[in-house]
Amino acid sequence: MAELSYRDAVARGIAQEMERDPDVVLLGEDVAKAGGVFKATVGLLDQFGPLRVRDTPISEQAILGAAMGAAMTGLRPIAEIMFSDFIAVCFDYFANEMSKNHYMTAGQIKCPLVVRTANGGGARFGAQHSQSVENWCMMIPGLKVVAPSTPLDVVGLMAAAVRDPDPVIFFEHKTLYSTKGEVPDGEIVDTLGTARVVRPGKDATILALALMVPHAVAAAEQLKAESGIDCEVIDVRSLVPLDMKTILESVGRTNHLFTVEENPRLCGWGGEIVSIVAEEAFYSLDGQPVRITTPHIPLPSSDILEDMAIPSTKRIAETILRTLEQ
């Protein structure tokens, strides 16, 4: 058992799969010699060499075009898009190409491709480098979407993503890179489409993803200490596939639902989950589901304004307390 940072867990997860399968390759801007702009791929060039770890030009379209061609012809590429905001530059590949080939060829062409990207705010990078865009990819049929919150989940979900036959978008939260957690020795392989109850509780269910998970846990602990409210916190982890079984079972126990989303409110992932809960577990609810989100605004670069926009432990706790006391 070792304590790893979230960023070191990225390198370990990739290395585990590259050691296991010689068809796994890594490409992206500065992923080789520089070890990544966030230093999440340090050491991989020395370990696996320049044929399997490749720096690319500054062109998201070129990166994904090359990765998709490699995947269609037998390799299992891991492609990095440096900031998740830049998915917009190559959205055609996400929406019309890699997500559709398996379907349009009746399974004759597979696209086992992982796209890694740094997602989310909190680092004062401004409106074009701080967006939380997992909902952009969640809406596209043919893509799988995961967003780990811990170093252990980074390693296990990376393995599951690389081994999956379909394209997987792997959102690494840039504000979590420096956080640490225990990761067992040996091979670690998780399962896509599984949520995790990270804090059991009986009074309300809180759903969170990536950076919002530690905020939700801290809010739950605060509520328990100050008000006696006992919240269950679920790390959604995977948006596609989505583990509604775990979510519905939790709502059936607690009878209250809150989502904590870093994405802007309009068309956020929590809206989809709330609609499913309303359809399938309406009579389990003792009150309206409540979404705690970032406002529908470009994210500010000002530290004070950014902190006001992104859901905080304080806002989560206050919203839940106010709702349950009504």
C-alpha positions in Angstrom: 0.0 0.0 0.0 1.4 3.4 -1.0 0.2 6.9 -0.7 0.0 8.5 -4.1 -1.1 11.9 -5.3 -3.9 12.0 -7.8 -1.4 13.2 -10.5 1.0 10.3 -9.8 -2.0 7.9 -9.9 -2.6 9.0 -13.5 0.9 7.9 -14.5 0.6 4.7 -12.5 -2.7 3.8 -14.1 -1.3 4.4 -17.6 1.9 2.5 -16.9 0.0 -0.5 -15.6 -1.9 -0.8 -18.8 1.1 -0.1 -21.0 3.1 -2.8 -19.2 0.2 -5.3 -19.7 -0.6 -4.5 -23.3 2.0 -3.5 -25.9 -0.8 -2.0 -28.1 -1.4 0.8 -25.5 0.2 4.0 -26.6 0.1 7.6 -25.2 0.0 10.8 -27.3 -0.7 14.5 -26.7 0.9 17.9 -26.3 3.9 17.7 -24.0 3.0 14.3 -22.5 6.5 12.9 -23.3 9.6 15.0 -22.5 7.8 17.5 -20.2 5.7 14.8 -18.5 2.5 16.8 -19.2 1.6 20.3 -18.4 0.1 19.1 -15.1 3.0 16.6 -14.6 0.7 13.7 -14.7 2.7 11.6 -17.2 6.2 12.0 -15.7 8.5 9.0 -16.3 6.4 7.3 -19.0 8.7 8.4 -21.8 11.8 6.9 -20.0 9.9 3.7 -19.2 8.2 3.0 -22.6 10.2 5.0 -25.1 9.4 7.5 -27.9 7.5 5.0 -30.1 4.8 4.5 -27.4 4.8 7.9 -25.7 4.6 10.7 -28.3 4.5 14.5 -28.1 2.2 16.0 -30.7 1.7 19.3 -32.4 -0.6 21.8 -30.8 -3.7 20.5 -32.7 -6.5 18.8 -30.9 -8.0 17.7 -34.2 -4.7 16.1 -35.2 -4.4 14.4 -31.8 -7.8 12.8 -32.0 -7.6 12.1 -35.7 -4.4 10.1 -35.2 -5.7 8.4 -32.1 -8.9 7.4 -33.7 -7.1 6.0 -36.7 -4.8 4.1 -34.4 -7.7 2.6 -32.5 -9.5 1.6 -35.6 -6.4 -0.3 -36.9 -5.6 -2.3 -33.7 -4.0 -0.1 -31.1 -5.4 1.1 -27.9 -4.4 4.8 -27.7 -4.7 7.1 -24.7 -4.9 10.7 -26.1 -4.6 13.8 -24.0 -6.6 16.9 -24.7 -4.7 19.3 -22.3 -7.8 21.3 -21.1 -11.3 19.9 -21.3 -12.5 23.2 -22.8 -10.5 22.3 -25.9 -12.9 19.4 -26.6 -14.9 22.1 -28.4 -12.1 22.5 -31.0 -12.5 18.9 -32.1 -16.1 18.3 -31.2 -16.8 16.7 -34.6 -14.6 13.8 -33.7 -16.4 13.3 -30.4 -19.9 13.7 -31.8 -19.8 12.2 -35.3 -16.7 10.1 -35.6 -15.3 8.1 -32.7 -18.7 7.8 -31.1 -20.4 6.4 -34.2 -18.0 4.1 -36.1 -18.9 1.0 -34.1 -22.6 1.5 -34.7 -22.3 2.5 -38.3 -20.2 -0.5 -39.3 -22.4 -2.9 -37.4 -19.5 -3.7 -35.0 -17.0 -4.4 -37.8 -14.8 -1.4 -36.7 -14.1 -0.8 -33.0 -12.6 2.3 -31.5 -11.0 1.4 -28.2 -9.8 4.9 -27.3 -9.3 6.8 -24.1 -9.3 10.6 -24.2 -7.8 12.1 -21.0 -8.4 15.7 -20.2 -8.1 18.1 -17.3 -11.5 19.3 -16.3 -13.0 21.9 -13.9 -12.3 25.0 -12.0 -10.7 26.2 -8.8 -7.3 27.0 -10.2 -8.0 30.6 -11.4 -7.5 29.8 -15.1 -10.4 31.8 -16.3 -13.4 31.2 -18.5 -11.7 29.3 -21.3 -9.6 26.9 -19.2 -11.8 26.2 -16.2 -15.0 24.7 -17.5 -16.6 21.5 -16.2 -17.8 19.9 -19.5 -18.6 16.3 -18.6 -22.2 17.0 -19.6 -21.1 17.9 -23.1 -19.8 14.4 -23.6 -22.6 12.7 -21.6 -25.2 13.7 -24.2 -23.4 11.9 -27.1 -24.5 8.4 -27.8 -21.5 6.1 -28.2 -19.2 7.7 -25.7 -18.5 6.5 -22.1 -17.8 9.2 -19.5 -16.0 8.8 -16.2 -14.6 11.3 -13.6 -12.6 9.9 -10.7 -12.3 11.7 -7.4 -9.5 9.7 -5.7 -6.1 8.3 -6.7 -7.4 4.8 -6.2 -10.3 5.4 -8.6 -7.9 7.1 -11.1 -5.9 3.9 -11.4 -8.8 1.5 -11.4 -11.0 3.4 -13.8 -8.1 4.1 -16.1 -7.6 0.4 -16.4 -11.3 -0.2 -17.1 -11.3 2.6 -19.7 -8.3 1.3 -21.6 -9.7 -2.2 -21.7 -13.1 -1.1 -22.8 -14.0 -1.7 -26.5 -15.6 1.8 -26.8 -14.3 5.3 -26.6 -14.1 6.6 -23.1 -13.7 10.2 -22.0 -11.6 10.3 -18.8 -12.0 13.6 -16.9 -9.2 14.3 -14.5 -10.0 17.2 -12.2 -7.1 19.7 -12.3 -7.7 20.9 -8.7 -7.5 17.3 -7.4 -4.0 16.6 -8.9 -2.2 17.5 -5.6 -4.6 15.5 -3.4 -3.3 12.2 -2.0 -4.8 8.8 -1.1 -3.8 5.2 -0.4 -3.4 2.9 -3.4 -2.8 -0.8 -3.0 0.2 -2.5 -4.7 -0.3 -4.7 -7.7 -2.8 -4.6 -10.6 -6.0 -2.6 -10.0 -8.9 -2.8 -12.3 -12.3 -1.1 -11.5 -15.6 -1.3 -13.4 -17.2 1.4 -15.5 -20.8 2.3 -14.6 -20.5 1.9 -10.9 -21.2 4.6 -8.3 -19.8 4.3 -4.8 -21.3 5.2 -1.4 -18.5 7.1 0.3 -20.4 8.1 3.4 -23.5 6.1 4.6 -26.4 8.1 6.0 -30.2 8.0 6.5 -31.6 11.5 6.1 -30.7 12.6 2.6 -28.8 11.4 -0.5 -26.1 13.7 -1.9 -24.7 12.9 -5.4 -21.4 14.4 -6.3 -18.7 14.0 -8.9 -14.9 14.6 -8.9 -14.0 17.8 -6.9 -17.5 18.0 -5.6 -17.1 14.7 -3.7 -14.8 15.9 -1.0 -16.9 19.1 -0.7 -20.1 17.0 -0.3 -18.4 14.7 2.3 -17.2 17.8 4.3 -20.7 19.3 4.2 -22.2 16.0 5.4 -19.8 15.9 8.3 -20.6 19.5 9.2 -24.4 18.8 9.1 -24.1 15.8 11.3 -22.0 17.7 13.9 -24.0 20.8 13.9 -27.6 19.7 13.2 -27.7 15.9 13.6 -28.7 15.5 9.9 -27.1 12.3 8.6 -26.5 12.5 4.8 -25.4 9.7 2.5 -22.8 10.8 0.0 -22.5 8.9 -3.4 -19.6 9.4 -5.7 -21.3 9.0 -9.1 -17.8 8.3 -10.7 -19.3 7.3 -14.1 -21.9 9.3 -16.0 -22.1 6.8 -18.9 -22.8 4.1 -18.0 -24.8 5.6 -15.1 -25.4 3.5 -12.0 -29.0 4.3 -11.3 -29.4 1.2 -9.2 -27.2 2.5 -6.4 -28.8 5.9 -6.6 -32.3 4.7 -6.5 -31.6 2.3 -3.6 -30.1 5.2 -1.7 -33.1 7.5 -2.4 -35.4 4.7 -1.3 -33.6 4.7 2.1 -33.2 8.5 2.7 -36.2 9.9 0.8 -34.4 13.1 -0.1 -32.1 13.8 -3.1 -29.5 16.6 -3.6 -27.0 16.8 -6.5 -23.8 18.8 -6.3 -22.6 19.7 -9.8 -19.7 21.9 -10.8 -21.1 22.2 -14.3 -23.4 25.2 -15.1 -26.9 24.6 -14.1 -28.6 24.5 -17.5 -28.5 20.9 -18.9 -26.2 19.6 -16.1 -25.8 15.9 -15.4 -27.9 16.3 -12.2 -30.9 17.3 -14.2 -30.9 13.9 -16.0 -30.6 12.0 -12.8 -33.4 14.0 -11.1 -35.7 13.3 -14.1 -35.0 9.5 -13.8 -35.6 9.6 -10.0 -38.8 11.5 -10.6 -40.0 8.8 -13.0 -38.8 5.7 -11.2 -38.9 6.6 -7.5 -41.3 9.5 -7.1 -43.2 8.0 -4.2 -39.9 7.5 -2.3 -39.3 11.2 -2.1 -40.5 13.2 0.9 -39.5 16.5 -0.8 -38.4 18.0 -4.1 -35.0 17.0 -5.4 -32.6 19.9 -5.2 -29.7 20.7 -7.5 -26.7 22.6 -6.1 -24.8 23.9 -9.1 -22.5 26.5 -10.6 -24.7 29.4 -12.1 -25.1 29.5 -15.9 -22.2 31.9 -16.4 -18.7 31.8 -17.7 -16.4 31.0 -14.8 -14.6 34.0 -13.4 -10.8 34.1 -13.0 -11.1 36.2 -9.9 -10.5 34.0 -6.9 -13.3 35.6 -4.9 -15.8 35.3 -7.8 -14.8 31.8 -8.8 -15.2 30.6 -5.2 -18.7 32.1 -5.1 -19.7 30.4 -8.3 -18.5 26.8 -7.7 -20.5 24.9 -5.0 -18.6 25.1 -1.7 -18.9 23.0 1.5 -20.7 26.0 3.1 -23.3 26.4 0.3 -24.0 22.6 0.2 -24.5 22.4 3.9 -26.7 25.5 4.1 -28.8 24.4 1.1 -29.5 21.0 2.6 -30.3 22.4 6.1 -32.6 25.0 4.7 -34.4 22.4 2.5 -34.9 19.8 5.2 -36.1 22.3 7.8 -38.9 23.5 5.5 
